[in-house]
Amino acid sequence: MTANPISPTIPLDAEGVQHGFLKLPYSRDDSAWGSVMIPITVIANGAGPTALLTGGNHGDEYEGPVALQELAATLKPEDITGRVIILPMMNTPAFAAGRRCSPIDGGNMNRSYPGKPDGTVTQKIAHYIATTLVPAADIVLDFHSGGSTLDFLPFAAAHVLEDKEQEAACMAAMQAFNAPYSVRMLEIDAVGMFDTEVETQGKTFVTTELGGAGTSTARSVAIARKGIRNLLRHAGILSGAPEIAETVQLDMPDETCFQFAMNAGLIEYQVDLGDTVEKGQPIARIWPADRTGVAPTPCLARRDGILAARHVPGLVKMGDFVGLVAVAT
């Protein structure tokens, strides 16, 4: 079997604080013997659980990288029992370009797992994470937001799983994260996701959607910072109890939660994030972008619920996501 060419510049199992890189050789036009350098921090103190904390799975999502950069700079070994592995920008090429997918190979890292040791740059990074870092972890937190094309209510999420004991552990960790909204999540495209890889390995997994629109806010970053420390407390890595405030419980029971554009044009939203909608109510309407005097096409909610996510750019193409209607429980 081909060995993965990535090597860490720091020990992954040493006591104390280690800041370094995952070094991936990458020969290219401007650097024949160049490398992709993926920042990593490992903080360890004695025997205990291992948490793997990741951001930048998509390169245009910023709450995770901001909060994890701060954690890497401030968390002290004496504060923890066990180990914390921090990858603030796991898809470093995409993050550097401010793009969802890698500018090197077009790879969407969150559709590239379990990766390939002899594949593209994105596949090699995914393979190393899947075969070296995930197996070492007891609990995994992967930060997401809507990137440049979507915006979300700020939520933490866990998935419905066949293994109900594992599902319960994931749901409990999601509740401990304690975002303003907590979602029992349905994925519409789970093939190749980091989530799926981690869950298949039997780990406790929590993900987030903490806003979007291609930026972060003071509020969304504060949610991320609090959530990290709550999760580490829940795992027994940090001492103390999680800081718990009220959270709204949401469910995504089936595919009727999702609405997509059936034609292209100029989108006008008729409800905002967090608003209650009824089945058949227009979430938005799409005006022609190339002529006047033509009525808009409505995009109707397919179920009762709360608008939890929406498209950001003012123009949509046929097939673009328009809205997510989640159900309060």
C-alpha positions in Angstrom: 0.0 0.0 0.0 1.2 3.5 -0.9 2.3 5.5 2.2 0.9 9.0 2.7 3.7 11.5 2.0 2.5 13.9 4.7 4.8 14.2 7.7 4.4 16.2 10.9 7.1 18.7 11.8 6.3 18.2 15.5 5.7 15.1 17.6 2.0 14.3 18.0 2.3 12.5 21.3 4.7 14.7 23.3 3.8 16.4 26.5 3.5 20.2 26.6 2.7 22.5 23.7 3.9 21.8 20.1 3.2 24.2 17.2 4.2 23.1 13.8 2.9 21.8 10.4 1.8 18.8 8.5 4.2 19.0 5.6 2.9 17.7 2.2 5.5 17.7 -0.7 3.9 19.4 -3.7 5.9 20.0 -6.9 4.5 22.8 -8.9 5.5 25.4 -11.5 6.7 28.0 -9.0 8.4 25.6 -6.6 9.7 22.3 -8.0 10.4 20.9 -4.5 7.8 22.8 -2.7 5.4 21.8 0.1 1.9 22.5 1.4 2.3 23.5 5.1 -0.8 22.8 7.2 -0.7 24.5 10.6 -1.2 22.2 13.6 -0.9 22.5 17.4 -0.9 19.7 19.9 -1.3 20.4 23.6 -0.9 17.4 25.9 -0.8 16.7 29.6 -0.9 13.2 31.0 -3.3 10.4 30.3 -6.8 11.3 29.2 -9.1 11.7 26.2 -8.0 13.2 22.9 -10.0 15.9 21.2 -9.5 16.7 17.5 -10.6 20.3 16.7 -10.8 21.3 13.1 -11.7 24.4 11.1 -11.2 25.5 7.5 -12.6 22.3 6.1 -14.0 24.8 3.6 -11.7 27.7 3.0 -14.3 30.5 3.2 -15.7 29.7 6.7 -14.0 31.7 9.4 -15.5 31.2 13.0 -13.6 27.9 13.4 -10.2 29.2 12.3 -10.5 32.4 14.5 -11.6 30.5 17.6 -9.0 27.7 17.1 -6.2 30.1 16.5 -7.0 31.7 19.8 -7.2 28.4 21.6 -3.8 27.3 20.1 -2.2 30.5 21.4 -3.7 30.4 24.9 -4.5 26.9 26.0 -1.9 25.7 28.5 -0.9 22.1 29.3 -1.6 22.5 33.0 -5.2 23.5 32.1 -6.0 20.1 30.6 -5.9 16.4 31.2 -5.3 14.5 28.0 -4.6 15.9 24.6 -6.0 18.5 22.2 -5.1 18.4 18.5 -5.9 21.7 16.7 -6.1 22.1 12.9 -7.5 25.6 12.4 -7.1 25.5 8.6 -7.3 21.9 7.6 -7.8 22.7 3.9 -5.0 25.2 3.9 -4.9 25.9 0.1 -8.6 26.7 0.0 -8.3 28.8 3.2 -5.4 30.8 1.8 -7.5 31.5 -1.4 -10.7 32.3 0.6 -12.5 29.6 -1.5 -14.7 26.7 -0.5 -12.7 24.3 -2.6 -8.9 24.0 -3.2 -7.5 26.2 -5.9 -4.9 23.5 -6.5 -7.1 20.6 -7.6 -10.7 21.9 -7.2 -11.2 19.5 -4.3 -14.0 19.9 -1.8 -12.3 18.5 1.3 -15.7 17.7 2.9 -16.5 15.4 -0.1 -13.1 13.8 -0.3 -12.9 11.4 2.6 -11.5 8.9 3.3 -9.0 10.3 0.7 -6.1 8.6 -1.1 -2.4 8.5 -0.1 -1.5 8.7 -3.8 -4.3 11.0 -4.9 -4.7 14.8 -5.4 -3.4 17.3 -2.7 -6.9 17.4 -1.2 -7.2 13.6 -1.2 -3.8 13.2 0.5 -4.7 15.7 3.3 -8.0 14.0 3.8 -6.3 10.5 3.9 -3.8 11.6 6.5 -6.4 13.1 8.8 -8.6 10.0 8.4 -5.9 7.5 9.0 -3.6 9.3 11.5 -5.5 12.0 13.4 -9.1 10.6 13.6 -8.1 7.2 15.0 -6.2 9.0 17.8 -9.2 11.0 18.8 -12.1 10.2 21.2 -14.1 13.3 20.3 -14.1 15.4 17.1 -15.4 18.9 16.6 -15.5 20.3 13.0 -16.4 23.9 12.6 -18.5 25.1 9.6 -20.6 28.1 8.6 -22.3 29.0 5.4 -19.2 30.3 3.6 -19.7 32.9 0.9 -22.9 31.5 -0.5 -25.0 30.5 2.5 -26.1 32.0 5.9 -27.3 30.0 8.9 -28.9 30.4 12.3 -26.0 29.7 14.6 -26.3 26.0 15.5 -24.3 23.0 16.6 -25.5 19.7 15.2 -25.3 15.9 15.5 -26.5 13.3 13.1 -29.0 10.4 13.4 -26.9 7.2 13.4 -27.6 3.5 13.2 -25.6 3.0 16.4 -27.9 4.5 19.0 -25.3 4.5 21.7 -22.9 6.5 19.5 -25.8 8.8 18.4 -26.6 9.5 22.1 -23.0 10.4 22.8 -22.9 12.7 19.8 -26.2 14.4 20.8 -25.0 14.9 24.4 -21.8 16.5 23.1 -23.8 18.8 20.8 -26.0 19.8 23.8 -22.8 20.5 25.8 -21.5 22.8 23.0 -24.6 24.8 23.7 -25.0 27.0 20.6 -28.1 29.2 20.4 -29.7 26.4 18.3 -29.1 22.7 18.5 -30.0 20.6 15.5 -30.7 16.9 14.9 -29.2 17.1 11.4 -30.1 15.4 8.1 -27.4 15.7 5.4 -28.5 15.9 1.8 -25.1 14.8 0.5 -23.2 12.7 3.1 -20.9 10.8 0.7 -17.2 11.6 1.3 -17.9 13.9 4.2 -15.5 14.3 7.2 -18.6 13.7 9.4 -19.3 10.4 7.8 -15.6 9.3 8.1 -15.4 10.2 11.8 -18.8 8.6 12.6 -17.8 5.4 10.7 -14.8 5.1 12.9 -17.1 5.2 16.0 -16.1 8.5 17.3 -18.2 11.2 19.1 -18.7 13.9 16.5 -20.1 17.4 16.6 -20.3 19.9 13.8 -21.6 23.5 13.5 -23.1 26.1 11.2 -22.4 29.4 12.9 -23.5 32.0 10.4 -21.8 32.6 7.0 -22.0 35.2 4.2 -18.3 34.9 3.8 -17.3 36.5 7.1 -17.6 36.1 10.9 -19.1 38.3 13.5 -18.2 39.1 17.1 -21.3 37.0 18.1 -20.5 34.0 15.9 -16.9 33.8 17.1 -18.0 34.1 20.7 -20.3 31.2 20.2 -17.4 29.2 18.8 -15.1 30.1 21.6 -17.6 29.1 24.3 -18.6 25.9 22.5 -15.0 24.7 22.3 -14.4 25.0 26.0 -17.8 23.6 26.8 -17.0 20.5 24.6 -13.6 20.1 26.3 -15.2 20.2 29.7 -17.9 17.7 28.6 -15.1 15.4 27.4 -13.2 15.7 30.8 -10.2 17.4 29.2 -10.9 20.8 30.8 -12.1 20.8 34.4 -15.4 22.2 35.4 -18.9 22.0 34.0 -20.0 23.4 30.6 -21.5 26.9 30.6 -25.1 26.3 29.6 -27.7 28.8 28.4 -31.0 28.3 26.7 -30.8 26.6 23.3 -33.6 26.1 20.7 -34.0 22.4 19.7 -34.5 21.9 16.0 -35.0 18.8 13.9 -34.5 18.1 10.2 -36.8 15.1 9.8 -36.7 14.6 6.0 -35.9 16.1 2.6 -38.9 18.4 2.7 -36.9 20.7 4.9 -35.0 21.8 1.8 -36.0 24.1 -1.0 -34.1 24.6 -4.2 -34.4 27.1 -7.1 -36.3 25.7 -10.1 -35.2 28.6 -12.3 -32.5 31.3 -12.4 -32.8 34.9 -11.6 -32.9 37.7 -9.0 -33.9 36.3 -5.6 -36.1 38.3 -3.2 -36.5 36.7 0.3 -39.8 37.2 1.9 -38.9 35.9 5.3 -35.7 36.2 7.4 -33.6 33.7 9.3 -35.4 32.6 12.4 -38.8 33.5 11.1 -41.6 30.9 11.4 -43.1 29.7 8.1 -46.0 27.5 7.1 -46.2 24.9 4.4 -47.0 26.5 1.1 -45.8 30.0 2.3 -43.4 31.7 -0.1 -39.8 31.8 1.4 -38.6 33.8 -1.5 -39.5 34.7 -5.1 -37.3 34.7 -8.1 -37.5 37.6 -10.6 -36.2 37.3 -14.2 -32.7 38.9 -14.4 -32.9 39.6 -18.1 -36.2 41.3 -18.8 -39.0 43.3 -17.3 -42.8 42.8 -17.2 -42.6 39.1 -16.1 -44.0 37.9 -12.8 -41.6 36.3 -10.3 -41.6 32.6 -9.5 -42.4 31.8 -5.8 -40.3 29.4 -3.8 -42.7 27.7 -1.4 -42.0 26.1 2.0 -42.5 22.4 1.8 -43.3 22.1 5.5 -44.1 24.2 8.7 -41.0 25.3 10.6 -38.3 27.9 11.1 -36.1 29.3 8.3 -32.7 28.1 9.5 -30.6 28.7 6.4 -30.7 30.7 3.1 -28.8 31.6 0.0 -26.7 34.7 0.2 -25.9 36.1 -3.3 -28.6 38.1 -4.9 -28.7 36.0 -8.0 -29.5 32.2 -8.1 -29.0 29.6 -10.7 -31.4 26.7 -11.3 -30.7 24.0 -8.7 -29.2 26.4 -6.1 -30.2 26.0 -2.5 -32.8 28.6 -1.4 -33.9 27.7 2.1 -33.8 25.2 5.0 -37.0 24.9 7.1 -36.2 23.1 10.4 -38.8 22.0 12.9 -38.7 23.2 16.5 -39.0 20.3 19.0 
